[in-house]
């Protein structure tokens, strides 16, 4: 069997952010749990044993953290920003 791809997951990572339609939601903020699953090719990392050949989950976390820090009215908008940043 030949494995050529895998996934990295961030599961229920908690962020305090200021999303919502109501002014109070955007002032007080709330806690949000974010789960992200990203597919990536792992064949090269399996061969080389170099960190640069794999998906850096700390960079993925930082990417999600940055997008969560940008206030939005709709969570769908936040999710769209996260997806665009990953792809």
C-alpha positions in Angstrom: 0.0 0.0 0.0 1.3 3.5 -0.9 0.2 6.4 1.3 0.5 9.8 -0.5 -1.7 12.1 1.5 -3.0 12.8 5.0 -4.8 15.4 7.1 -3.8 17.8 9.9 -6.7 18.7 12.2 -7.1 21.4 14.7 -10.1 20.3 16.9 -12.2 22.7 19.0 -9.5 25.4 19.3 -11.0 28.1 21.5 -10.8 31.8 20.5 -12.3 34.8 22.1 -13.4 37.0 19.3 -15.8 39.8 18.5 -18.2 38.5 15.9 -21.9 39.1 15.6 -24.7 41.2 14.2 -25.6 43.0 17.4 -23.4 45.8 18.7 -23.1 44.1 22.1 -21.7 40.9 20.5 -19.0 43.0 18.8 -18.2 44.9 22.0 -18.1 42.1 24.6 -17.2 39.3 22.3 -17.6 35.6 22.9 -15.8 32.3 22.9 -15.8 30.3 19.6 -14.6 26.8 19.0 -13.0 26.2 15.6 -12.3 22.9 14.0 -10.2 22.7 10.8 -9.2 19.7 8.8 -6.7 20.2 6.0 -5.5 17.6 3.5 -1.9 17.7 2.3 0.6 15.5 0.4 2.9 13.7 2.9 4.9 11.5 0.6 7.9 13.8 0.4 8.0 14.2 4.2 7.9 10.5 4.6 11.0 10.2 2.3 13.1 13.2 3.5 12.3 13.5 7.3 12.5 17.3 6.9 10.0 19.5 8.7 9.8 21.8 5.7 8.3 19.0 3.6 5.2 18.7 5.8 2.3 20.9 6.9 3.2 23.1 9.8 0.3 22.8 12.2 1.5 25.8 14.2 1.4 27.9 11.1 -2.2 26.6 10.5 -3.1 27.7 14.0 -1.6 31.1 13.5 -3.5 31.5 10.2 -6.8 30.6 11.9 -6.0 32.8 14.9 -5.4 35.8 12.7 -8.7 35.4 10.8 -10.6 34.9 14.0 -9.2 38.2 15.3 -10.8 40.1 12.4 -14.3 41.1 13.5 -17.3 40.1 11.3 -21.0 40.1 11.5 -21.4 36.6 10.1 -19.5 33.4 11.1 -19.9 32.3 7.5 -17.7 35.3 6.5 -15.1 34.3 9.1 -15.1 30.7 7.8 -14.7 31.9 4.2 -11.7 34.0 5.2 -10.1 31.0 6.8 -10.7 28.8 3.8 -9.3 31.4 1.4 -6.2 31.8 3.5 -5.6 28.0 3.6 -6.0 27.5 -0.1 
